[in-house]
Amino acid sequence: MSNTKIFIAGDYYSSTGPAEVTKAYIKQLSEMGYPFDFLKAEKKTKRAIELALKIPFCRVVLLTGYSRQNLLALNIARIFGKKVIYLVHGDIKYENEINKTEDRAMTECELKVFEQADALLAVSEKFKSWLGYHYPVYKNKIFTLTNGIAWDELTESAPSGGEERNNRILSVGGGMPRKRIVNICRAIERLRNEGFPDLTLTVVGKEGYDTKEIDKFPFVNDMGEVGKEQMAGIYMSHRIFIQNSVFETFGLAPIEALLSGEDILLSHQCGVLPLITSAERNDVIYNPDDISEITEKLRGLLKGGNNSRLLSGIDREGTSYKARTLELINICKTINEEK
């Protein structure tokens, strides 16, 4: 077949990371004039009706991110003999365990989707390897479709905030334990006692299991959830961005931080890291639980930055959503033609 009509079922209307990815694919497919459709209804009952009306007329169903309605979409697709691809942004079971927010119903739902989908698309090469190791029974149907970067929507901005900016460190993820922000706090506490007394940490994100512990540190400014526009100003008013996650399937925040003039320090678990090809050993945290390593690498950044070098090591064309959408089309064609 020369064409594979794609039907996209997933959140595209919220401001979550998976929704932003869905919007980007919808935009690119539309601009390319490729035959596709997507789930437009937001209310559950209307979405169910729309799935039943539209799936019979597509060739491949693309489920983008976790939803309980993924199982309904799968069942309808099976009735009409349609192939189903699941774009996997994370692992519900594992992430909920780390974050101490276990939800058995969510876990069972996603495991059924893993089992029944014809293909699983991991949003980074690192995550593909992780999925293959933890779900070896599905290894042959796991592929990579690394998240793109919407360069046309990101603005390269000069840092602001004056001299105070030089003492400000930023991390996102709120109180989620998988972000290991408590360990960042402990590293900054050491640095404040060893020659950097004015260092502060700004934390952005939802309240979680670690929030109370994070807020005990007097130098922390916990801002909670903030809007996209406010976030742009926050990036520009900080000197260093640190992502210390023990599990991070992709994560766009480091790119946004770089474009805002920040130096960055990333855990080796960050799925976006391979896209930053000029990263060196001192730009990476290899053990997010090693306070000494975090301390020393932050100390190095405070003495000399990495912003220009890391930005120059990103292939903007190759990481664009246009490039990723062409990959998606080819994957859908391949899956659809499998017997």
Secondary structure, DSSP 8 states (H G I E B T S, - for coil): -----EEEEE--SSSSHHHHHHHHHHHHHHHHT--EEE----SHHHHHHHHHHHGGG-SEEEEES--TTHHHHHHHHHHTT-EEEEEE---HHHHHHHTT---HHHHHHHHHHHHH-SEEEESSHHHHHHHHHH-GGGGGGEEE----B-GGG-------SGGGGGGEEEEESTT-GGG-HHHHHHHHHHHHTTT-TT-EEEEES---TTHHHHTTSTTEEEEES--HHHHHHHHHT-SEEEE--S-BS--SHHHHHHHTT-EEEEETTBTTGGG-TT--GGGEES-TT-HHHHHHHHHHHHHS--HHHHHHT--TTTTBHHHHHHHHHHHHHHHHH--
